[in-house]
């Protein structure tokens, strides 16, 4: 049986490339708002459609329980959160997971420009595996 491709692989690879473009120029030296805007520009240069600060509904048990404003939605498919912290806390990862779980999106990227190296955490929400999702499983760029 062959290995199946990653969900939204083409989009997430382009987002990662845009992140490296921004990292090469700024590193971890700027505020989150500056990096966030630069990332939008870099993603658009790579042909991605970026929506900033869109309000999305959050559901629990099939009922709307609130709203959430992710930093970005890319190509109407991938949720993106941008941080500029010395390191990503467990709380940041947990909150990101819960936002993804409560929304209509299945793939999310939590990107941290504030540490000594670029950190990119990719999450895929799958109802069948959600109870077994480990928050420690992440990828660093």
N, CA, C and O atoms as a GROMACS GRO file, in nm:
protein
  564
    1UNK      N    1   0.084  -0.116   0.000
    1UNK     CA    2   0.000   0.000   0.000
    1UNK      C    3   0.089   0.124   0.000
    1UNK      O    4   0.179   0.134   0.083
    2UNK      N    5   0.066   0.218  -0.092
    2UNK     CA    6   0.150   0.337  -0.105
    2UNK      C    7   0.118   0.441   0.002
    2UNK      O    8   0.011   0.439   0.063
    3UNK      N    9   0.211   0.528   0.021
    3UNK     CA   10   0.195   0.636   0.118
    3UNK      C   11   0.101   0.741   0.061
    3UNK      O   12   0.120   0.785  -0.053
    4UNK      N   13   0.000   0.781   0.137
    4UNK     CA   14  -0.095   0.881   0.088
    4UNK      C   15  -0.036   1.021   0.104
    4UNK      O   16   0.041   1.046   0.196
    5UNK      N   17  -0.072   1.111   0.014
    5UNK     CA   18  -0.018   1.247   0.021
    5UNK      C   19  -0.077   1.322   0.141
    5UNK      O   20  -0.184   1.289   0.191
    6UNK      N   21  -0.004   1.423   0.185
    6UNK     CA   22  -0.052   1.507   0.294
    6UNK      C   23  -0.173   1.588   0.248
    6UNK      O   24  -0.178   1.631   0.133
    7UNK      N   25  -0.268   1.608   0.336
    7UNK     CA   26  -0.385   1.689   0.307
    7UNK      C   27  -0.340   1.833   0.283
    7UNK      O   28  -0.270   1.891   0.366
    8UNK      N   29  -0.379   1.889   0.170
    8UNK     CA   30  -0.342   2.026   0.130
    8UNK      C   31  -0.190   2.046   0.125
    8UNK      O   32  -0.139   2.153   0.159
    9UNK      N   33  -0.120   1.944   0.082
    9UNK     CA   34   0.026   1.946   0.076
    9UNK      C   35   0.077   2.064  -0.006
    9UNK      O   36   0.170   2.132   0.037
   10UNK      N   37   0.019   2.089  -0.123
   10UNK     CA   38   0.067   2.197  -0.208
   10UNK      C   39   0.053   2.333  -0.140
   10UNK      O   40   0.141   2.418  -0.153
   11UNK      N   41  -0.057   2.354  -0.069
   11UNK     CA   42  -0.078   2.481   0.001
   11UNK      C   43   0.021   2.494   0.117
   11UNK      O   44   0.086   2.598   0.132
   12UNK      N   45   0.032   2.390   0.199
   12UNK     CA   46   0.118   2.402   0.317
   12UNK      C   47   0.265   2.414   0.280
   12UNK      O   48   0.341   2.479   0.352
   13UNK      N   49   0.308   2.354   0.171
   13UNK     CA   50   0.446   2.370   0.126
   13UNK      C   51   0.472   2.514   0.081
   13UNK      O   52   0.578   2.569   0.109
   14UNK      N   53   0.375   2.574   0.013
   14UNK     CA   54   0.391   2.714  -0.027
   14UNK      C   55   0.392   2.807   0.094
   14UNK      O   56   0.467   2.904   0.098
   15UNK      N   57   0.308   2.777   0.193
   15UNK     CA   58   0.308   2.857   0.316
   15UNK      C   59   0.443   2.846   0.384
   15UNK      O   60   0.499   2.946   0.429
   16UNK      N   61   0.496   2.725   0.394
   16UNK     CA   62   0.629   2.705   0.455
   16UNK      C   63   0.736   2.784   0.379
   16UNK      O   64   0.823   2.846   0.440
   17UNK      N   65   0.730   2.781   0.247
   17UNK     CA   66   0.826   2.857   0.167
   17UNK      C   67   0.817   3.006   0.196
   17UNK      O   68   0.919   3.074   0.208
   18UNK      N   69   0.694   3.057   0.208
   18UNK     CA   70   0.674   3.198   0.240
   18UNK      C   71   0.729   3.230   0.379
   18UNK      O   72   0.788   3.336   0.401
   19UNK      N   73   0.711   3.137   0.472
   19UNK     CA   74   0.765   3.156   0.607
   19UNK      C   75   0.918   3.168   0.605
   19UNK      O   76   0.975   3.254   0.671
   20UNK      N   77   0.982   3.082   0.528
   20UNK     CA   78   1.128   3.089   0.517
   20UNK      C   79   1.173   3.219   0.450
   20UNK      O   80   1.276   3.274   0.488
   21UNK      N   81   1.096   3.268   0.353
   21UNK     CA   82   1.128   3.396   0.290
   21UNK      C   83   1.128   3.508   0.395
   21UNK      O   84   1.219   3.590   0.400
   22UNK      N   85   1.024   3.511   0.477
   22UNK     CA   86   1.013   3.614   0.582
   22UNK      C   87   1.122   3.595   0.686
   22UNK      O   88   1.183   3.692   0.731
   23UNK      N   89   1.146   3.470   0.726
   23UNK     CA   90   1.248   3.440   0.827
   23UNK      C   91   1.387   3.487   0.781
   23UNK      O   92   1.464   3.542   0.859
   24UNK      N   93   1.417   3.463   0.653
   24UNK     CA   94   1.548   3.504   0.600
   24UNK      C   95   1.570   3.654   0.614
   24UNK      O   96   1.681   3.699   0.641
   25UNK      N   97   1.465   3.731   0.596
   25UNK     CA   98   1.479   3.877   0.602
   25UNK      C   99   1.469   3.930   0.745
   25UNK      O  100   1.546   4.018   0.784
   26UNK      N  101   1.375   3.878   0.824
   26UNK     CA  102   1.349   3.935   0.955
   26UNK      C  103   1.401   3.853   1.072
   26UNK      O  104   1.431   3.909   1.178
   27UNK      N  105   1.411   3.721   1.055
   27UNK     CA  106   1.444   3.638   1.170
   27UNK      C  107   1.339   3.656   1.277
   27UNK      O  108   1.221   3.667   1.246
   28UNK      N  109   1.379   3.659   1.400
   28UNK     CA  110   1.286   3.679   1.511
   28UNK      C  111   1.291   3.818   1.569
   28UNK      O  112   1.261   3.838   1.686
   29UNK      N  113   1.329   3.917   1.487
   29UNK     CA  114   1.358   4.051   1.539
   29UNK      C  115   1.241   4.148   1.539
   29UNK      O  116   1.254   4.258   1.592
   30UNK      N  117   1.128   4.112   1.482
   30UNK     CA  118   1.018   4.207   1.471
   30UNK      C  119   0.896   4.164   1.551
   30UNK      O  120   0.885   4.048   1.593
   31UNK      N  121   0.806   4.258   1.570
   31UNK     CA  122   0.680   4.231   1.640
   31UNK      C  123   0.592   4.142   1.552
   31UNK      O  124   0.609   4.134   1.430
   32UNK      N  125   0.499   4.076   1.618
   32UNK     CA  126   0.411   3.983   1.550
   32UNK      C  127   0.333   4.050   1.436
   32UNK      O  128   0.317   3.990   1.330
   33UNK      N  129   0.285   4.172   1.457
   33UNK     CA  130   0.205   4.240   1.354
   33UNK      C  131   0.286   4.262   1.226
   33UNK      O  132   0.232   4.249   1.116
   34UNK      N  133   0.414   4.295   1.239
   34UNK     CA  134   0.501   4.318   1.123
   34UNK      C  135   0.524   4.187   1.048
   34UNK      O  136   0.511   4.182   0.926
   35UNK      N  137   0.558   4.083   1.122
   35UNK     CA  138   0.582   3.952   1.061
   35UNK      C  139   0.455   3.900   0.996
   35UNK      O  140   0.461   3.843   0.887
   36UNK      N  141   0.341   3.919   1.061
   36UNK     CA  142   0.213   3.874   1.009
   36UNK      C  143   0.184   3.939   0.873
   36UNK      O  144   0.145   3.871   0.778
   37UNK      N  145   0.202   4.068   0.864
   37UNK     CA  146   0.177   4.138   0.737
   37UNK      C  147   0.278   4.097   0.630
   37UNK      O  148   0.241   4.079   0.514
   38UNK      N  149   0.405   4.081   0.669
   38UNK     CA  150   0.507   4.036   0.574
   38UNK      C  151   0.475   3.897   0.522
   38UNK      O  152   0.497   3.867   0.404
   39UNK      N  153   0.424   3.811   0.610
   39UNK     CA  154   0.389   3.675   0.568
   39UNK      C  155   0.275   3.676   0.467
   39UNK      O  156   0.276   3.597   0.373
   40UNK      N  157   0.178   3.763   0.486
   40UNK     CA  158   0.070   3.776   0.388
   40UNK      C  159   0.126   3.812   0.251
   40UNK      O  160   0.087   3.753   0.150
   41UNK      N  161   0.216   3.910   0.248
   41UNK     CA  162   0.278   3.952   0.121
   41UNK      C  163   0.355   3.836   0.057
   41UNK      O  164   0.343   3.811  -0.063
   42UNK      N  165   0.433   3.765   0.138
   42UNK     CA  166   0.514   3.653   0.087
   42UNK      C  167   0.425   3.540   0.034
   42UNK      O  168   0.457   3.478  -0.068
   43UNK      N  169   0.314   3.513   0.101
   43UNK     CA  170   0.223   3.407   0.055
   43UNK      C  171   0.154   3.448  -0.075
   43UNK      O  172   0.138   3.366  -0.166
   44UNK      N  173   0.113   3.573  -0.084
   44UNK     CA  174   0.049   3.620  -0.208
   44UNK      C  175   0.147   3.615  -0.325
   44UNK      O  176   0.106   3.585  -0.437
   45UNK      N  177   0.275   3.642  -0.300
   45UNK     CA  178   0.376   3.631  -0.407
   45UNK      C  179   0.389   3.487  -0.456
   45UNK      O  180   0.431   3.464  -0.570
   46UNK      N  181   0.355   3.392  -0.372
   46UNK     CA  182   0.361   3.251  -0.410
   46UNK      C  183   0.228   3.202  -0.467
   46UNK      O  184   0.208   3.082  -0.487
   47UNK      N  185   0.136   3.294  -0.495
   47UNK     CA  186   0.010   3.260  -0.560
   47UNK      C  187  -0.098   3.209  -0.467
   47UNK      O  188  -0.196   3.151  -0.513
   48UNK      N  189  -0.083   3.230  -0.338
   48UNK     CA  190  -0.184   3.186  -0.242
   48UNK      C  191  -0.285   3.298  -0.215
   48UNK      O  192  -0.252   3.416  -0.216
   49UNK      N  193  -0.409   3.257  -0.192
   49UNK     CA  194  -0.513   3.352  -0.155
   49UNK      C  195  -0.516   3.359  -0.003
   49UNK      O  196  -0.533   3.256   0.064
   50UNK      N  197  -0.498   3.479   0.052
   50UNK     CA  198  -0.488   3.495   0.197
   50UNK      C  199  -0.600   3.586   0.247
   50UNK      O  200  -0.620   3.696   0.196
   51UNK      N  201  -0.672   3.537   0.347
   51UNK     CA  202  -0.773   3.618   0.415
   51UNK      C  203  -0.723   3.640   0.557
   51UNK      O  204  -0.695   3.544   0.629
   52UNK      N  205  -0.712   3.767   0.598
   52UNK     CA  206  -0.665   3.800   0.732
   52UNK      C  207  -0.781   3.827   0.826
   52UNK      O  208  -0.879   3.892   0.788
   53UNK      N  209  -0.769   3.778   0.949
   53UNK     CA  210  -0.863   3.808   1.057
   53UNK      C  211  -1.010   3.785   1.020
   53UNK      O  212  -1.095   3.869   1.050
   54UNK      N  213  -1.039   3.674   0.957
   54UNK     CA  214  -1.176   3.637   0.923
   54UNK      C  215  -1.242   3.579   1.049
   54UNK      O  216  -1.180   3.502   1.122
   55UNK      N  217  -1.364   3.616   1.073
   55UNK     CA  218  -1.437   3.560   1.187
   55UNK      C  219  -1.500   3.428   1.144
   55UNK      O  220  -1.576   3.423   1.047
   56UNK      N  221  -1.468   3.322   1.216
   56UNK     CA  222  -1.527   3.192   1.187
   56UNK      C  223  -1.602   3.141   1.309
   56UNK      O  224  -1.570   3.178   1.422
   57UNK      N  225  -1.699   3.059   1.286
   57UNK     CA  226  -1.780   3.003   1.394
   57UNK      C  227  -1.709   2.884   1.459
   57UNK      O  228  -1.640   2.808   1.391
   58UNK      N  229  -1.727   2.870   1.590
   58UNK     CA  230  -1.673   2.758   1.665
   58UNK      C  231  -1.791   2.675   1.714
   58UNK      O  232  -1.888   2.729   1.766
   59UNK      N  233  -1.781   2.543   1.696
   59UNK     CA  234  -1.891   2.452   1.729
   59UNK      C  235  -1.850   2.355   1.838
   59UNK      O  236  -1.733   2.317   1.851
   60UNK      N  237  -1.948   2.315   1.915
   60UNK     CA  238  -1.932   2.208   2.012
   60UNK      C  239  -2.059   2.124   2.005
   60UNK      O  240  -2.169   2.177   2.018
   61UNK      N  241  -2.044   1.996   1.985
   61UNK     CA  242  -2.159   1.907   1.978
   61UNK      C  243  -2.258   1.947   1.870
   61UNK      O  244  -2.379   1.929   1.885
   62UNK      N  245  -2.206   2.002   1.759
   62UNK     CA  246  -2.292   2.041   1.648
   62UNK      C  247  -2.360   2.176   1.665
   62UNK      O  248  -2.437   2.217   1.578
   63UNK      N  249  -2.334   2.245   1.776
   63UNK     CA  250  -2.396   2.375   1.800
   63UNK      C  251  -2.291   2.485   1.805
   63UNK      O  252  -2.182   2.467   1.860
   64UNK      N  253  -2.325   2.598   1.748
   64UNK     CA  254  -2.234   2.714   1.752
   64UNK      C  255  -2.224   2.764   1.895
   64UNK      O  256  -2.325   2.791   1.960
   65UNK      N  257  -2.100   2.775   1.944
   65UNK     CA  258  -2.078   2.820   2.081
   65UNK      C  259  -1.995   2.948   2.089
   65UNK      O  260  -1.972   3.001   2.198
   66UNK      N  261  -1.951   2.998   1.974
   66UNK     CA  262  -1.873   3.121   1.975
   66UNK      C  263  -1.809   3.147   1.842
   66UNK      O  264  -1.841   3.083   1.741
   67UNK      N  265  -1.720   3.243   1.842
   67UNK     CA  266  -1.645   3.277   1.720
   67UNK      C  267  -1.497   3.283   1.751
   67UNK      O  268  -1.456   3.291   1.867
   68UNK      N  269  -1.419   3.279   1.647
   68UNK     CA  270  -1.273   3.278   1.656
   68UNK      C  271  -1.220   3.355   1.537
   68UNK      O  272  -1.276   3.346   1.427
   69UNK      N  273  -1.112   3.431   1.557
   69UNK     CA  274  -1.051   3.508   1.448
   69UNK      C  275  -0.907   3.462   1.428
   69UNK      O  276  -0.815   3.515   1.490
   70UNK      N  277  -0.887   3.362   1.342
   70UNK     CA  278  -0.749   3.318   1.315
   70UNK      C  279  -0.672   3.428   1.243
   70UNK      O  280  -0.732   3.516   1.181
   71UNK      N  281  -0.541   3.423   1.253
   71UNK     CA  282  -0.459   3.523   1.184
   71UNK      C  283  -0.482   3.519   1.034
   71UNK      O  284  -0.492   3.623   0.969
   72UNK      N  285  -0.491   3.398   0.978
   72UNK     CA  286  -0.506   3.383   0.833
   72UNK      C  287  -0.583   3.256   0.798
   72UNK      O  288  -0.578   3.156   0.868
   73UNK      N  289  -0.654   3.265   0.686
   73UNK     CA  290  -0.710   3.147   0.620
   73UNK      C  291  -0.649   3.149   0.480
   73UNK      O  292  -0.661   3.249   0.409
   74UNK      N  293  -0.584   3.040   0.442
   74UNK     CA  294  -0.514   3.034   0.314
   74UNK      C  295  -0.592   2.943   0.218
   74UNK      O  296  -0.623   2.828   0.250
   75UNK      N  297  -0.622   2.998   0.101
   75UNK     CA  298  -0.694   2.925  -0.004
   75UNK      C  299  -0.823   2.861   0.047
   75UNK      O  300  -0.864   2.754   0.001
   76UNK      N  301  -0.886   2.927   0.142
   76UNK     CA  302  -1.013   2.880   0.200
   76UNK      C  303  -1.003   2.738   0.256
   76UNK      O  304  -1.104   2.669   0.268
   77UNK      N  305  -0.881   2.695   0.292
   77UNK     CA  306  -0.862   2.557   0.335
   77UNK      C  307  -0.774   2.541   0.458
   77UNK      O  308  -0.798   2.450   0.538
   78UNK      N  309  -0.672   2.626   0.475
   78UNK     CA  310  -0.574   2.606   0.581
   78UNK      C  311  -0.577   2.724   0.678
   78UNK      O  312  -0.566   2.840   0.638
   79UNK      N  313  -0.594   2.692   0.805
   79UNK     CA  314  -0.597   2.791   0.911
   79UNK      C  315  -0.452   2.817   0.956
   79UNK      O  316  -0.377   2.723   0.977
   80UNK      N  317  -0.414   2.944   0.970
   80UNK     CA  318  -0.277   2.979   1.007
   80UNK      C  319  -0.277   3.074   1.126
   80UNK      O  320  -0.348   3.175   1.126
   81UNK      N  321  -0.197   3.042   1.227
   81UNK     CA  322  -0.175   3.129   1.342
   81UNK      C  323  -0.028   3.167   1.346
   81UNK      O  324   0.059   3.081   1.330
   82UNK      N  325   0.001   3.294   1.367
   82UNK     CA  326   0.138   3.346   1.370
   82UNK      C  327   0.171   3.391   1.512
   82UNK      O  328   0.093   3.461   1.576
   83UNK      N  329   0.288   3.351   1.559
   83UNK     CA  330   0.338   3.391   1.691
   83UNK      C  331   0.479   3.446   1.676
   83UNK      O  332   0.551   3.413   1.582
   84UNK      N  333   0.518   3.531   1.771
   84UNK     CA  334   0.655   3.580   1.783
   84UNK      C  335   0.693   3.571   1.930
   84UNK      O  336   0.698   3.671   2.001
   85UNK      N  337   0.719   3.449   1.975
   85UNK     CA  338   0.751   3.421   2.115
   85UNK      C  339   0.883   3.347   2.122
   85UNK      O  340   0.924   3.284   2.025
   86UNK      N  341   0.951   3.353   2.238
   86UNK     CA  342   1.076   3.277   2.251
   86UNK      C  343   1.056   3.128   2.228
   86UNK      O  344   1.147   3.060   2.180
   87UNK      N  345   0.938   3.076   2.261
   87UNK     CA  346   0.903   2.938   2.232
   87UNK      C  347   0.751   2.925   2.238
   87UNK      O  348   0.683   3.006   2.301
   88UNK      N  349   0.699   2.822   2.172
   88UNK     CA  350   0.555   2.798   2.173
   88UNK      C  351   0.521   2.720   2.299
   88UNK      O  352   0.577   2.614   2.325
   89UNK      N  353   0.430   2.773   2.376
   89UNK     CA  354   0.386   2.708   2.499
   89UNK      C  355   0.287   2.597   2.471
   89UNK      O  356   0.224   2.594   2.365
   90UNK      N  357   0.273   2.506   2.566
   90UNK     CA  358   0.172   2.401   2.556
   90UNK      C  359   0.035   2.464   2.539
   90UNK      O  360  -0.047   2.416   2.460
   91UNK      N  361   0.009   2.571   2.612
   91UNK     CA  362  -0.120   2.641   2.605
   91UNK      C  363  -0.148   2.690   2.464
   91UNK      O  364  -0.262   2.681   2.417
   92UNK      N  365  -0.046   2.744   2.395
   92UNK     CA  366  -0.063   2.790   2.256
   92UNK      C  367  -0.102   2.673   2.165
   92UNK      O  368  -0.192   2.685   2.083
   93UNK      N  369  -0.034   2.560   2.181
   93UNK     CA  370  -0.063   2.442   2.100
   93UNK      C  371  -0.203   2.388   2.130
   93UNK      O  372  -0.276   2.349   2.038
   94UNK      N  373  -0.238   2.385   2.256
   94UNK     CA  374  -0.368   2.334   2.295
   94UNK      C  375  -0.480   2.423   2.242
   94UNK      O  376  -0.579   2.375   2.188
   95UNK      N  377  -0.463   2.555   2.258
   95UNK     CA  378  -0.564   2.649   2.208
   95UNK      C  379  -0.578   2.636   2.058
   95UNK      O  380  -0.690   2.635   2.006
   96UNK      N  381  -0.467   2.627   1.987
   96UNK     CA  382  -0.469   2.612   1.842
   96UNK      C  383  -0.544   2.484   1.803
   96UNK      O  384  -0.626   2.486   1.711
   97UNK      N  385  -0.516   2.374   1.871
   97UNK     CA  386  -0.582   2.247   1.844
   97UNK      C  387  -0.732   2.260   1.865
   97UNK      O  388  -0.811   2.211   1.783
   98UNK      N  389  -0.773   2.324   1.973
   98UNK     CA  390  -0.916   2.337   2.002
   98UNK      C  391  -0.985   2.427   1.900
   98UNK      O  392  -1.100   2.400   1.862
   99UNK      N  393  -0.919   2.531   1.855
   99UNK     CA  394  -0.976   2.617   1.750
   99UNK      C  395  -0.996   2.536   1.622
   99UNK      O  396  -1.100   2.546   1.557
  100UNK      N  397  -0.896   2.459   1.586
  100UNK     CA  398  -0.906   2.376   1.466
  100UNK      C  399  -1.017   2.273   1.482
  100UNK      O  400  -1.097   2.252   1.390
  101UNK      N  401  -1.023   2.210   1.596
  101UNK     CA  402  -1.124   2.109   1.624
  101UNK      C  403  -1.265   2.167   1.619
  101UNK      O  404  -1.357   2.100   1.573
  102UNK      N  405  -1.282   2.289   1.666
  102UNK     CA  406  -1.414   2.351   1.672
  102UNK      C  407  -1.457   2.422   1.546
  102UNK      O  408  -1.568   2.473   1.539
  103UNK      N  409  -1.371   2.425   1.445
  103UNK     CA  410  -1.403   2.497   1.322
  103UNK      C  411  -1.428   2.399   1.207
  103UNK      O  412  -1.422   2.277   1.225
  104UNK      N  413  -1.454   2.453   1.090
  104UNK     CA  414  -1.478   2.372   0.971
  104UNK      C  415  -1.347   2.329   0.904
  104UNK      O  416  -1.350   2.247   0.812
  105UNK      N  417  -1.234   2.383   0.948
  105UNK     CA  418  -1.106   2.357   0.882
  105UNK      C  419  -1.043   2.230   0.935
  105UNK      O  420  -1.058   2.196   1.053
  106UNK      N  421  -0.973   2.160   0.848
  106UNK     CA  422  -0.912   2.032   0.885
  106UNK      C  423  -0.761   2.040   0.902
  106UNK      O  424  -0.701   1.954   0.967
  107UNK      N  425  -0.698   2.143   0.843
  107UNK     CA  426  -0.552   2.157   0.850
  107UNK      C  427  -0.519   2.296   0.903
  107UNK      O  428  -0.578   2.396   0.864
  108UNK      N  429  -0.421   2.298   0.994
  108UNK     CA  430  -0.377   2.426   1.049
  108UNK      C  431  -0.227   2.428   1.068
  108UNK      O  432  -0.163   2.326   1.090
  109UNK      N  433  -0.172   2.549   1.058
  109UNK     CA  434  -0.029   2.569   1.082
  109UNK      C  435  -0.013   2.674   1.192
  109UNK      O  436  -0.068   2.784   1.182
  110UNK      N  437   0.062   2.641   1.295
  110UNK     CA  438   0.098   2.732   1.402
  110UNK      C  439   0.244   2.767   1.379
  110UNK      O  440   0.331   2.681   1.389
  111UNK      N  441   0.271   2.894   1.348
  111UNK     CA  442   0.404   2.935   1.305
  111UNK      C  443   0.462   3.035   1.404
  111UNK      O  444   0.399   3.136   1.436
  112UNK      N  445   0.581   3.005   1.454
  112UNK     CA  446   0.647   3.092   1.551
  112UNK      C  447   0.776   3.148   1.493
  112UNK      O  448   0.869   3.074   1.460
  113UNK      N  449   0.780   3.281   1.482
  113UNK     CA  450   0.898   3.350   1.430
  113UNK      C  451   0.986   3.404   1.543
  113UNK      O  452   1.092   3.462   1.515
  114UNK      N  453   0.948   3.388   1.669
  114UNK     CA  454   1.018   3.452   1.779
  114UNK      C  455   1.130   3.374   1.842
  114UNK      O  456   1.204   3.430   1.924
  115UNK      N  457   1.147   3.249   1.808
  115UNK     CA  458   1.252   3.168   1.870
  115UNK      C  459   1.381   3.178   1.788
  115UNK      O  460   1.388   3.253   1.690
  116UNK      N  461   1.482   3.104   1.828
  116UNK     CA  462   1.609   3.107   1.758
  116UNK      C  463   1.603   3.041   1.621
  116UNK      O  464   1.690   3.062   1.538
  117UNK      N  465   1.499   2.962   1.599
  117UNK     CA  466   1.477   2.904   1.468
  117UNK      C  467   1.329   2.910   1.437
  117UNK      O  468   1.247   2.917   1.529
  118UNK      N  469   1.295   2.907   1.313
  118UNK     CA  470   1.156   2.910   1.270
  118UNK      C  471   1.087   2.781   1.314
  118UNK      O  472   1.137   2.672   1.286
  119UNK      N  473   0.974   2.793   1.382
  119UNK     CA  474   0.898   2.676   1.426
  119UNK      C  475   0.766   2.671   1.350
  119UNK      O  476   0.693   2.770   1.344
  120UNK      N  477   0.735   2.556   1.291
  120UNK     CA  478   0.609   2.536   1.222
  120UNK      C  479   0.546   2.408   1.274
  120UNK      O  480   0.602   2.299   1.258
  121UNK      N  481   0.430   2.421   1.336
  121UNK     CA  482   0.355   2.307   1.388
  121UNK      C  483   0.237   2.285   1.295
  121UNK      O  484   0.156   2.376   1.275
  122UNK      N  485   0.227   2.166   1.238
  122UNK     CA  486   0.118   2.132   1.146
  122UNK      C  487   0.022   2.039   1.217
  122UNK      O  488   0.063   1.937   1.273
  123UNK      N  489  -0.106   2.074   1.215
  123UNK     CA  490  -0.208   1.991   1.276
  123UNK      C  491  -0.313   1.954   1.172
  123UNK      O  492  -0.349   2.034   1.087
  124UNK      N  493  -0.360   1.831   1.182
  124UNK     CA  494  -0.470   1.784   1.098
  124UNK      C  495  -0.577   1.735   1.193
  124UNK      O  496  -0.553   1.647   1.276
  125UNK      N  497  -0.696   1.791   1.179
  125UNK     CA  498  -0.806   1.746   1.262
  125UNK      C  499  -0.879   1.633   1.193
  125UNK      O  500  -0.929   1.649   1.081
  126UNK      N  501  -0.885   1.520   1.259
  126UNK     CA  502  -0.951   1.401   1.208
  126UNK      C  503  -1.036   1.346   1.322
  126UNK      O  504  -0.983   1.302   1.424
  127UNK      N  505  -1.167   1.350   1.306
  127UNK     CA  506  -1.257   1.306   1.414
  127UNK      C  507  -1.224   1.166   1.463
  127UNK      O  508  -1.236   1.138   1.583
  128UNK      N  509  -1.184   1.080   1.373
  128UNK     CA  510  -1.156   0.941   1.412
  128UNK      C  511  -1.034   0.932   1.504
  128UNK      O  512  -1.025   0.841   1.586
  129UNK      N  513  -0.942   1.026   1.488
  129UNK     CA  514  -0.820   1.021   1.569
  129UNK      C  515  -0.811   1.132   1.673
  129UNK      O  516  -0.712   1.138   1.745
  130UNK      N  517  -0.911   1.218   1.682
  130UNK     CA  518  -0.901   1.336   1.768
  130UNK      C  519  -0.878   1.302   1.914
  130UNK      O  520  -0.811   1.378   1.984
  131UNK      N  521  -0.932   1.193   1.963
  131UNK     CA  522  -0.913   1.157   2.104
  131UNK      C  523  -0.771   1.112   2.132
  131UNK      O  524  -0.725   1.117   2.246
  132UNK      N  525  -0.700   1.069   2.028
  132UNK     CA  526  -0.563   1.021   2.046
  132UNK      C  527  -0.458   1.122   2.000
  132UNK      O  528  -0.339   1.091   2.000
  133UNK      N  529  -0.502   1.242   1.961
  133UNK     CA  530  -0.409   1.344   1.911
  133UNK      C  531  -0.310   1.382   2.020
  133UNK      O  532  -0.350   1.416   2.132
  134UNK      N  533  -0.184   1.377   1.987
  134UNK     CA  534  -0.079   1.415   2.082
  134UNK      C  535  -0.031   1.554   2.045
  134UNK      O  536   0.008   1.579   1.931
  135UNK      N  537  -0.034   1.645   2.142
  135UNK     CA  538   0.007   1.782   2.116
  135UNK      C  539   0.158   1.794   2.106
  135UNK      O  540   0.207   1.896   2.057
  136UNK      N  541   0.232   1.696   2.150
  136UNK     CA  542   0.377   1.705   2.144
  136UNK      C  543   0.430   1.673   2.006
  136UNK      O  544   0.546   1.701   1.977
  137UNK      N  545   0.349   1.615   1.920
  137UNK     CA  546   0.394   1.578   1.786
  137UNK      C  547   0.388   1.701   1.697
  137UNK      O  548   0.280   1.740   1.652
  138UNK      N  549   0.501   1.761   1.672
  138UNK     CA  550   0.506   1.881   1.588
  138UNK      C  551   0.630   1.874   1.500
  138UNK      O  552   0.718   1.791   1.520
  139UNK      N  553   0.634   1.964   1.403
  139UNK     CA  554   0.749   1.969   1.316
  139UNK      C  555   0.813   2.106   1.329
  139UNK      O  556   0.743   2.208   1.331
  140UNK      N  557   0.942   2.110   1.337
  140UNK     CA  558   1.014   2.235   1.337
  140UNK      C  559   1.084   2.247   1.204
  140UNK      O  560   1.139   2.150   1.151
  141UNK      N  561   1.082   2.366   1.152
  141UNK     CA  562   1.146   2.389   1.022
  141UNK      C  563   1.295   2.408   1.039
  141UNK      O  564   1.366   2.428   0.941
   0.00000   0.00000   0.00000
